[in-house]
């Protein structure tokens, strides 16, 4: 395996890390430092709690939780910053997370399940 493949693998792993719990919590605390953002924070926390519950109790369905959390953060960061250029960047990064999921496991099942769980988490967070 050449140095180029190692760089690609490392880059995709780093992009997928944007869907980690650490980054999720950093985003929540970033939003918390601003005044009058509580409805926004509640939606993010509700979506994160749902993901955590599924992650703890799910033993049968293959889910890439990095895609789930990354999708939720992509959506909320686009809303939070409300800028077309930033939203475009977030979209490209999220596509990188999806591609990294496929590249890591060589199938789309976990990434697709993660995407579905993310949409469900977003919907419930927005609904409540």
Backbone as numpy.savetxt, mean C-alpha at the origin, in Angstrom:
# Nx Ny Nz CAx CAy CAz Cx Cy Cz
23.71 -14.53 -12.54 22.85 -13.35 -12.54 23.75 -12.12 -12.54
23.45 -11.22 -13.45 24.28 -10.03 -13.61 23.97 -8.96 -12.59
24.82 -7.97 -12.58 24.64 -6.85 -11.65 23.36 -6.08 -11.96
22.96 -6.05 -13.25 21.73 -5.34 -13.62 20.51 -6.00 -12.98
20.49 -7.34 -12.99 19.35 -8.06 -12.40 19.30 -7.84 -10.90
20.46 -7.79 -10.25 20.48 -7.52 -8.82 19.96 -6.13 -8.52
20.32 -5.16 -9.35 19.83 -3.79 -9.16 18.32 -3.72 -9.35
17.81 -4.43 -10.34 16.36 -4.45 -10.57 15.66 -5.10 -9.39
16.16 -6.24 -8.94 15.55 -6.94 -7.80 15.57 -6.06 -6.55
16.70 -5.41 -6.28 16.79 -4.53 -5.11 15.87 -3.33 -5.24
15.82 -2.74 -6.42 14.95 -1.58 -6.63 13.48 -1.93 -6.43
13.05 -3.07 -6.96 11.66 -3.50 -6.78 11.38 -3.84 -5.32
12.35 -4.42 -4.64 12.16 -4.71 -3.21 12.02 -3.42 -2.42
12.82 -2.41 -2.77 12.73 -1.12 -2.09 11.39 -0.44 -2.35
10.90 -0.52 -3.59 9.60 0.06 -3.90 8.50 -0.66 -3.14
8.57 -2.00 -3.08 7.57 -2.76 -2.32 7.59 -2.39 -0.84
8.74 -2.00 -0.33 8.85 -1.63 1.08 7.98 -0.42 1.43
7.56 0.34 0.42 6.65 1.46 0.67 5.28 0.97 1.12
5.03 -0.32 1.01 3.78 -0.90 1.50 3.95 -1.60 2.83
5.03 -1.30 3.54 5.28 -1.95 4.83 4.49 -1.27 5.95
4.39 -1.97 7.07 3.70 -1.40 8.23 4.45 -0.17 8.75
5.77 -0.18 8.67 6.56 0.96 9.15 6.21 2.22 8.35
6.16 2.09 7.03 5.82 3.23 6.19 4.37 3.65 6.41
3.48 2.67 6.62 2.08 2.97 6.90 1.97 3.83 8.15
2.68 3.44 9.21 2.63 4.21 10.46 3.27 5.59 10.29
4.36 5.67 9.53 4.96 6.98 9.26 3.97 7.91 8.58
3.21 7.37 7.64 2.22 8.19 6.94 1.12 8.64 7.90
0.65 7.74 8.76 -0.38 8.11 9.74 0.13 9.23 10.64
1.35 9.10 11.14 1.89 10.14 12.02 2.17 11.44 11.26
2.50 11.33 9.98 2.68 12.54 9.17 1.38 13.32 9.07
0.29 12.60 8.90 -1.01 13.26 8.81 -1.43 13.80 10.17
-1.07 13.11 11.24 -1.46 13.54 12.58 -0.86 14.88 12.99
0.29 15.25 12.45 0.92 16.50 12.88 0.20 17.74 12.35
-0.69 17.55 11.38 -1.43 18.69 10.85 -2.76 18.85 11.58
-3.22 20.07 11.76 -4.51 20.27 12.44 -5.68 19.88 11.54
-6.77 19.51 12.15 -8.05 19.26 11.48 -7.99 18.12 10.45
-7.22 17.11 10.72 -7.12 15.99 9.79 -7.70 14.70 10.39
-8.44 14.79 11.49 -8.92 13.59 12.17 -9.81 12.70 11.32
-10.73 13.21 10.52 -11.52 12.30 9.68 -10.64 11.50 8.72
-9.64 12.15 8.19 -8.69 11.51 7.29 -7.92 10.40 8.02
-7.45 10.72 9.23 -6.69 9.75 10.04 -7.57 8.57 10.41
-8.81 8.81 10.79 -9.71 7.72 11.14 -9.90 6.76 9.97
-10.03 7.29 8.76 -10.21 6.43 7.59 -8.98 5.56 7.37
-7.80 6.13 7.52 -6.56 5.37 7.34 -6.42 4.30 8.42
-6.76 4.65 9.65 -6.64 3.69 10.76 -7.65 2.56 10.60
-8.87 2.87 10.20 -9.89 1.82 9.99 -9.44 0.87 8.89
-8.96 1.41 7.79 -8.47 0.55 6.69 -7.30 -0.30 7.17
-6.37 0.29 7.92 -5.22 -0.45 8.44 -5.62 -1.53 9.43
-6.61 -1.23 10.28 -7.08 -2.22 11.25 -7.70 -3.42 10.53
-8.47 -3.14 9.49 -9.07 -4.23 8.72 -7.99 -5.11 8.10
-6.98 -4.48 7.53 -5.88 -5.25 6.94 -5.18 -6.09 8.00
-4.93 -5.50 9.15 -4.24 -6.23 10.22 -5.06 -7.43 10.68
-6.37 -7.26 10.82 -7.23 -8.37 11.23 -7.18 -9.49 10.20
-7.29 -9.14 8.93 -7.23 -10.16 7.87 -5.85 -10.81 7.87
-4.81 -10.01 8.04 -3.45 -10.55 8.02 -3.22 -11.53 9.17
-3.78 -11.25 10.32 -3.61 -12.14 11.47 -4.37 -13.44 11.29
-5.61 -13.36 10.80 -6.46 -14.54 10.76 -6.47 -15.28 9.42
-5.96 -14.69 8.36 -5.98 -15.34 7.05 -4.84 -16.35 6.96
-5.19 -17.60 6.78 -4.18 -18.63 6.60 -4.32 -19.34 5.26
-5.42 -19.12 4.54 -5.69 -19.89 3.34 -5.48 -19.13 2.04
-5.83 -17.87 2.01 -5.77 -17.11 0.76 -4.43 -16.40 0.67
-3.75 -16.55 -0.46 -2.48 -15.89 -0.68 -2.74 -14.41 -0.96
-2.22 -13.56 -0.09 -2.41 -12.11 -0.23 -1.06 -11.43 -0.07
-0.74 -10.52 -0.96 0.46 -9.70 -0.81 0.03 -8.42 -0.08
0.28 -8.40 1.20 -0.17 -7.28 2.03 0.58 -5.99 1.72
1.76 -6.10 1.12 2.47 -4.90 0.68 1.67 -4.16 -0.38
1.07 -4.92 -1.28 0.21 -4.31 -2.31 -1.00 -3.67 -1.65
-1.59 -4.36 -0.69 -2.77 -3.84 0.01 -2.46 -2.51 0.68
-1.44 -2.50 1.51 -1.09 -1.27 2.22 -0.60 -0.20 1.26
0.18 -0.59 0.26 0.67 0.38 -0.73 -0.46 1.03 -1.49
-1.48 0.26 -1.83 -2.64 0.82 -2.55 -3.40 1.81 -1.70
-3.59 1.46 -0.44 -4.30 2.38 0.47 -3.50 3.67 0.66
-2.19 3.53 0.85 -1.36 4.73 1.01 -1.30 5.54 -0.27
-1.30 4.88 -1.41 -1.30 5.61 -2.69 -2.57 6.45 -2.82
-3.69 5.84 -2.50 -4.97 6.56 -2.59 -5.00 7.75 -1.62
-4.69 7.49 -0.36 -4.80 8.55 0.64 -3.73 9.62 0.47
-2.52 9.25 0.04 -1.51 10.29 -0.16 -1.88 11.17 -1.35
-2.52 10.60 -2.37 -2.99 11.41 -3.49 -4.05 12.40 -3.03
-4.96 11.95 -2.17 -5.97 12.86 -1.61 -5.33 13.91 -0.72
-4.40 13.47 0.12 -3.80 14.33 1.11 -3.03 15.48 0.47
-2.19 15.17 -0.52 -1.38 16.21 -1.14 -2.10 16.93 -2.27
-3.10 16.31 -2.88 -3.97 16.94 -3.86 -3.19 17.71 -4.93
-2.26 17.00 -5.57 -1.43 17.60 -6.60 -1.30 16.61 -7.75
-1.52 17.05 -8.98 -1.54 16.15 -10.14 -0.18 15.50 -10.37
0.90 16.25 -10.21 2.23 15.69 -10.43 2.52 14.61 -9.38
2.21 14.91 -8.13 2.44 13.93 -7.06 1.56 12.70 -7.26
0.32 12.89 -7.67 -0.58 11.77 -7.92 -0.03 10.89 -9.05
0.53 11.50 -10.07 1.14 10.73 -11.16 2.32 9.91 -10.64
3.14 10.53 -9.82 4.27 9.82 -9.22 3.79 8.65 -8.36
2.77 8.89 -7.57 2.21 7.83 -6.72 1.69 6.69 -7.58
1.05 7.01 -8.69 0.55 5.97 -9.59 1.68 5.12 -10.16
2.76 5.76 -10.56 3.91 5.03 -11.09 4.54 4.15 -10.01
4.66 4.68 -8.81 5.22 3.89 -7.70 4.32 2.71 -7.37
3.01 2.91 -7.38 2.10 1.80 -7.09 2.19 0.71 -8.16
2.32 1.12 -9.41 2.53 0.13 -10.48 3.83 -0.63 -10.22
4.84 0.07 -9.72 6.09 -0.59 -9.33 5.89 -1.59 -8.21
5.01 -1.26 -7.26 4.70 -2.20 -6.17 4.02 -3.45 -6.74
3.07 -3.25 -7.64 2.40 -4.39 -8.27 3.39 -5.24 -9.07
4.24 -4.59 -9.85 5.23 -5.33 -10.63 6.22 -6.04 -9.72
6.61 -5.39 -8.63 7.52 -6.02 -7.67 6.91 -7.24 -7.03
5.61 -7.20 -6.79 4.91 -8.36 -6.24 4.96 -9.52 -7.21
4.69 -9.24 -8.47 4.74 -10.28 -9.48 6.17 -10.80 -9.65
7.13 -9.91 -9.70 8.52 -10.28 -9.93 9.06 -11.15 -8.79
8.64 -10.84 -7.58 9.11 -11.58 -6.41 8.56 -13.00 -6.38
7.28 -13.16 -6.70 6.61 -14.46 -6.56 6.29 -15.13 -7.90
6.47 -14.41 -8.99 6.21 -14.93 -10.33 4.76 -15.34 -10.57
3.84 -14.75 -9.83 2.42 -14.91 -10.13 1.66 -13.67 -9.67
0.47 -13.53 -10.18 -0.33 -12.36 -9.85 -1.38 -12.64 -8.77
-1.51 -13.88 -8.34 -2.56 -14.24 -7.39 -2.48 -13.42 -6.10
-1.31 -13.39 -5.47 -1.17 -12.65 -4.21 -1.34 -11.15 -4.41
-0.77 -10.62 -5.49 -0.90 -9.19 -5.77 -2.34 -8.79 -6.06
-3.05 -9.64 -6.83 -4.44 -9.36 -7.14 -5.30 -9.44 -5.87
-5.06 -10.44 -5.05 -5.79 -10.55 -3.78 -5.50 -9.35 -2.89
-4.25 -8.90 -2.88 -3.89 -7.72 -2.11 -4.59 -6.47 -2.62
-4.71 -6.38 -3.94 -5.41 -5.24 -4.54 -6.88 -5.25 -4.15
-7.51 -6.40 -4.20 -8.93 -6.52 -3.80 -9.11 -6.17 -2.33
-8.24 -6.70 -1.47 -8.33 -6.39 -0.04 -8.13 -4.89 0.20
-7.23 -4.28 -0.55 -7.02 -2.84 -0.42 -8.25 -2.03 -0.79
-8.92 -2.43 -1.86 -10.15 -1.75 -2.28 -11.23 -1.92 -1.21
-11.33 -3.11 -0.64 -12.31 -3.34 0.43 -11.97 -2.48 1.65
-10.69 -2.44 2.02 -10.27 -1.62 3.15 -10.54 -0.14 2.92
-10.26 0.32 1.70 -10.56 1.73 1.36 -12.04 2.01 1.46
-12.84 1.11 0.91 -14.30 1.30 0.90 -14.85 1.37 2.30
-14.41 0.46 3.15 -14.91 0.45 4.53 -14.41 1.69 5.27
-13.15 2.06 5.07 -12.62 3.26 5.72 -13.36 4.51 5.30
-13.73 4.61 4.02 -14.47 5.78 3.55 -15.93 5.74 4.00
-16.49 4.53 4.06 -17.90 4.39 4.43 -18.13 4.71 5.90
-17.21 4.27 6.76 -17.38 4.53 8.19 -16.92 5.93 8.50
